[in-house]
Amino acid sequence: MAITAALVKELREKSGAGMMDAKKALTETDGDMDAAQDWLRTKGLAKAEKKSGRTAAEGLVGVSASGGTAVAVEINSETDFVAKNAEFQAMVAGIAAVAATVDDLEALKAAEINGKPIADIVTDAVAKIGENMGVRRMAKLTGDNVTTYVHNAAAEGMGNIGVLVAFTGDDEEFARGVGMHIAAINPVSLSEADLDPAVVEKEKAIQMDIARESGKPEAVIEKMIGGRMQKWLSEVTLLNQAYVKSDDGKTTVGAAAEAAGVTITGFVRLKVGDGVDKKEEDFAAEVAKVAQG
């Protein structure tokens, strides 16, 4: 049976397997879709270790919240095909739920789901799906109240960006709106008091150097820096940023929270692949390679 690009695409979408693995599975099973999925499962185990060195910068951030605790977990894959795979999504949901019961990433990997350590569950998924995967980051946030927000949701409680918000007050809808703001604007910290002093000093030094290029006297430069630093703080601190959902486009998050009877006490933002060097792939070339055999 001829192994067409359409067949390869169908198997890849069903299994989340890499393109070349999907083609080989179909070739070995004479195009039988069910048999090809079984082939991927039985033949993949020996390959799992070999795949561990490949860059995994796609995937999902899963979030969950219960009582006064919220967690976010980033689970990576090599391609966004896997993020659309139902089995991968189920694994992310299960791991995110367990994350609330542990304190750090290593404890999470050792924790069990149905009697099997999460590290082993991920290894089995690598073998079956045919891509490198990993539980990369975990963050936990506690507060009087907590809520979550996901951007580009692939399924309930998981997406490209996961945000946790801790707050006091009763307006969870407002707090979730702040989560949307955090996802979009990516503040560095909650307020000026939470900024790393070294970061502030570095920014001030940069602004001083820029101002000195103008040739103005030091006394004038000092006055210029005060205004520039205030502008910078309004851009990087959550409570001083213009709230994206405000009607006038000027009301700060802090002022909007006060009007809603809410105090934002903390937040976490995880975006899939942040900080990972991604290798650019030529998808058209990859398809052509498969078509040529």
N, C-alpha and C positions, 0 to 999 in steps of 0.2 A: 504493500500500500504506500502511495506517495505521501511523504510527510510535508505538508504545506505549512506556510507561515501562519495561516489561520489556525491550524491545529496546534501549533506550538504556542501561539498566543492564548488559545483556550486553556491548554494545560497549565500554562504559567499563571493565568488568572485564578484557576481553581486551586493550584497547589502553592503558589508563591515561589516556585522554583526558578532558578536562573535560566536564561534563554537556552544556553547550550545544554544544560542538564535536561531541560524539557524536551529538546530535540532528540537527545540520546535515548531518553526513556521511551519516547514514541517509536523510535527506530527499533529498539530492542523488543518492543511488544507489538510490532507491525501495526501501529496506529490505534491500538485499543486503549481508549482513554482511561478506563478503570484500572486496567492492568498497568498502564504507565504510572498512575499514581501509586500503586502498590510497589512498583519497581523503584520509584524514588525513595520510598520508605525503607525498603530492604537493602538497597545499595548505598544509601546515603551515610550510614553510620561510620563506615571506614573513611569517609571524606571529611567528616566534621572537623577533625583536628587540622587538616590541611587548609581549611577555609578560615581558620582563626586569625591569620595574618592579613586578611583582606579588609579594606576600609569599609566600615559600616557607619554611614553618616545620615541615613534616612531612618524611618521608623515612626514611633509614636511616643507621646507623653501621656501616661495614664494618671488620672487624679481620683482621689476619693476623700470623703470627709465623714466624720462621725463624732458626735459630741463636740468637744472643743479642740479636736485634732484633725488636721488635713494633711495629706501627703501627695507628692507628685513623683513619678518615676519615669525616667527616660529609658526606653528600650529600643535599641538600634537594629537596623537591618541594612543591607547594601543598597536596596532599591525601594522606591515607593510602591512598587507592585506588592511587596510583602505587607506594607501597611494597610492594604486593601483586603488582605486575606483574612477570612473569618477565623481561622485557627490561630493566626498570629494575634488578632484582636482579642480573642478569648484568653490567650496567654497573658496579654497585657493587663486585661481586667482582673485576672486572678492574682497577678503579682502586685498590682496596685492595692488590692484589698488586703493582702498580707502585709504590705509595707507599713500599715498603721500599727502593727503589733511589734515592730522591731525598731531599733534605735539608729542603725546605720546600714550602709550598703553591703558590707561583708555579712552582717547578720541577716540581711534580706536574702542574699544568695544562698545562705545555708538553711534558711527557713523552708518548710515543706508545704507542699500542696498535695493532698491525697497520698501522703506518705513518701513523696519523692522530693528531694531538695530542688529548689528553684534553679540552681546552677545546672543540674542534670536535665531538668525540663527544657532549658534553653538549648543545651547540647543536642537533645533529641530533636528539637525543632530545626536546628541547623542541619542535622542529618536528613530530615524529611524534606525540608523546603529547599535546601541546597544553597543557602546564603549564610555568610557570617552574621551572627547576631550577638548582642550583649546587653546586659543590664548595666548601663553606664553611670547614671546618677540617680540619687534619691534625695528629696528634701522634705522636711516635716515642719509644720507650723502649728502652734497652739495659741489659743486665745479664749476670751469669754465666748465668742462666736466665731465660726469660720465658714467660708464658702469657697467654691471653686468656679473656674471659668476655663473653657477650652476653645481655642481658635482653630478654624478649619477642622471641625470635628469629623472624624472618620466613623465613629460610633459613640454611643453614650459614654461620657467620661473619658474620652481620649481624642487627641488631635495633635496638630503640629506644634502648638504652644499650649502649655498648661500653666494656669495661674492659681495661687492660693492667696486668700485674703483673710486676715484676722481683724475682728472689729468688736466694738461694744455698741449697744443699741439694738433696735428691733427690725430695722429696715434691711433685710437681706437682699432685696431686689436692688437697692442702691449699692450695697457692697459688691454685688455681682457686676453691676455697671462699672464700678471702679476696677474690677478684675479685667473687664473688656478694655478699659483705658490703659491698664498696665500692659496688656498684651500688645496694644497698638503702639504705645509711646515708649515703652521700655525704660522707666526711670531707673537711676542708679541706686537711689536710696529713698527711704521714707521721708526724711527731713534733713536739714543741714546737720543736725546733731548726730545723725547716723552715718554721715560721710566719713571715709577714711581721711584723717588730717593730711596724710601724705598726698592724697589725690587732690585735695584742695590747694595745697602748697604748690603742687606741680602745675595746676591750672593757673594759679596766680603768677607763677614765674613765666609761663607762656604768654599770658596777657601783658606782663611787664615788658617782655622782649618785643612784642608787637607794638606796644605803645612807644617804646624808645625809638623805633624805626621812624617815627614821625618827627623826631628831633626836638620835641617839646621839653621844657624844663621839668626836673624831677617832681617839683611841687604840683605841677599840672598833671603829670602822669599819675601821681598817687590818687588824685581826685577821679581821674578817668578810670582807674582800676576798680575803685569802689562800685561804680555803676556797672562796669562790665562783669564783675564777679556776681553782683546781684542778678543780672540777666542770666548768667550761667547757672546759678543756683535754681532759678525759676524753671530752667530747662531740664535739670537732672534730678531734682527732688520731687517726689510724687505730690506731696501736699501743696507745693508751690506751682505745679504745672496747671495750665489751663485745662479744665475738665472737658474731655471730648464730647460729652453728652450735654454740656451746658447750652442754653438757648442763645446766649450772647457771645459764646466763644471766648470769653474773658474770665469768667468765674473760675477760681482755682478749685482743685480737688478738695483742699482743706475747707474752703468756704462752703462748697456744696455739701460736704459731709456734715458740717456744723448745722446747716439749714435742715438737713435730713435727720438730725438727732443721732448722728453716728460718729464714732471716733475710729479711724483706721489705725490699728496698732502694729501691723506688720504685713509683709507680703513676700511671696516667692514667685519667680517667673522662670520657667524652663522652656527653652525652644530646642526642638530636635536638631542635633548636629552642630550646635553652637561650639566653636572652638576646635572642630574637627576639620583637618585639611581634606577637602573633597577632590577626588580625581574626576575631571570632566570627561564624561563619556559621550562618544558620537553614536547616538542611538540608531541613526540611519545606517551607519557603517556596520553596526552590530546585526541589524536585521538582514543586511545584504550578505554578511558572512554566513548567517544561518541558512539563507536561501541557497547559497552556493554549496553548502555542505562542508 
